[in-house]
């Protein structure tokens, strides 16, 4: 449900706002322009995280996001000494995003849920994916 910012000023402001925050991984192109990102949000429940990600369409299908999600989860596991869960909600029509999660070991759970989009307040159907991560030894 997240949208990429196309305006360079908006990209710069968004990047500046996220810079230095734990749980944010910027994806830049060869010209050092931000073209995507991975966001990890710790939930109120202990050992529970939500992951979200977005990538400019011109970079789709290259395995970039699969590697970025892998890196984000690996980095998160280095900071946790206990088992934890990561979840993501993905629109049912977003097969590419579902593939990113499945490639990283996530499993689809429950059925289909209906949520309200944060961007245009329309109803959307989503799958929930979860991954249990054990601490590194």
C-alpha positions in Angstrom: 0.0 0.0 0.0 3.0 2.3 0.2 3.7 4.6 -2.7 7.2 5.7 -4.0 7.9 9.4 -4.0 8.8 10.6 -7.5 9.7 14.2 -6.6 13.3 14.6 -5.6 12.5 17.1 -2.9 10.0 14.7 -1.3 12.5 11.9 -1.6 15.2 13.9 0.1 12.8 15.0 3.0 11.5 11.4 3.5 15.1 10.1 3.5 16.3 12.8 5.9 13.4 11.9 8.2 14.3 8.2 8.2 18.1 8.6 8.3 19.6 7.3 11.5 16.4 5.5 12.6 16.7 1.8 13.4 14.5 -0.2 11.2 15.0 1.7 8.0 17.0 0.5 5.0 17.3 2.8 2.0 17.8 1.4 -1.4 19.6 3.8 -3.8 20.4 3.5 -7.5 23.7 4.1 -9.2 23.1 7.9 -9.0 22.6 7.7 -5.2 18.9 8.5 -5.6 16.6 6.7 -3.2 14.5 4.3 -5.2 13.0 2.2 -2.4 13.2 1.2 1.2 12.6 -1.5 3.8 10.9 -0.5 7.0 10.8 -2.5 10.2 8.4 -1.4 12.9 8.6 -2.9 16.4 5.1 -3.6 17.7 3.8 -3.1 21.3 3.9 -6.8 21.8 7.4 -7.9 22.7 9.4 -9.8 20.0 6.9 -8.8 17.2 7.8 -6.7 14.2 6.1 -5.6 11.1 8.0 -5.3 7.8 7.0 -3.2 4.8 8.9 -2.3 1.7 8.6 -0.4 -1.6 10.6 -0.1 -4.7 10.4 2.1 -7.8 8.8 0.1 -10.6 11.8 0.4 -12.9 13.8 -1.8 -10.5 11.2 -4.6 -10.1 12.0 -8.1 -11.1 15.7 -7.9 -10.4 15.8 -9.6 -7.0 16.7 -6.3 -5.3 13.8 -6.4 -2.8 14.3 -10.1 -1.9 17.9 -9.3 -1.0 17.0 -6.1 0.9 14.3 -8.0 3.0 16.8 -10.8 3.7 19.4 -8.2 4.8 16.9 -6.4 7.0 15.8 -9.6 8.8 19.4 -10.7 9.2 20.2 -7.4 10.8 17.2 -7.6 13.0 18.2 -11.1 14.2 21.7 -9.8 15.2 20.0 -7.3 17.5 17.7 -9.9 19.2 18.8 -12.6 21.6 15.4 -14.3 21.7 13.1 -15.8 19.1 10.9 -13.2 17.4 8.1 -13.0 14.8 8.0 -10.7 11.7 4.8 -10.2 9.8 3.7 -8.4 6.7 0.3 -7.7 5.2 0.2 -7.8 1.4 -2.6 -7.1 -1.0 -4.0 -10.2 -2.6 -3.3 -8.9 -6.1 0.4 -8.2 -5.4 2.0 -11.5 -6.4 5.5 -10.0 -6.7 5.5 -8.8 -3.1 4.1 -12.1 -1.9 7.0 -13.8 -3.8 9.5 -11.6 -2.0 8.2 -12.8 1.4 8.0 -16.5 0.4 11.5 -16.3 -1.0 12.6 -15.2 2.5 10.8 -18.0 4.3 7.6 -16.3 5.3 4.4 -18.3 5.3 0.9 -17.1 4.6 -1.4 -17.4 7.6 -5.1 -17.0 8.2 -7.4 -16.1 5.4 -8.0 -12.9 3.6 -8.6 -9.7 5.6 -10.1 -6.5 4.5 -8.4 -3.3 5.5 -8.6 0.4 4.7 -5.8 1.9 2.6 -3.8 4.6 4.4 -3.5 6.5 1.1 -7.0 6.7 -0.4 -9.2 5.1 2.3 -10.5 2.4 -0.1 -11.1 -1.1 1.1 -8.4 -3.6 0.1 -8.1 -7.3 0.6 -4.8 -8.6 2.1 -3.0 -11.7 3.0 -0.9 -11.9 6.2 2.5 -13.5 6.1 4.6 -14.4 9.2 8.1 -15.6 9.8 9.5 -16.9 13.1 13.2 -16.0 13.5 15.4 -17.9 15.9 18.4 -16.1 17.4 21.8 -16.5 15.7 24.1 -18.9 17.5 
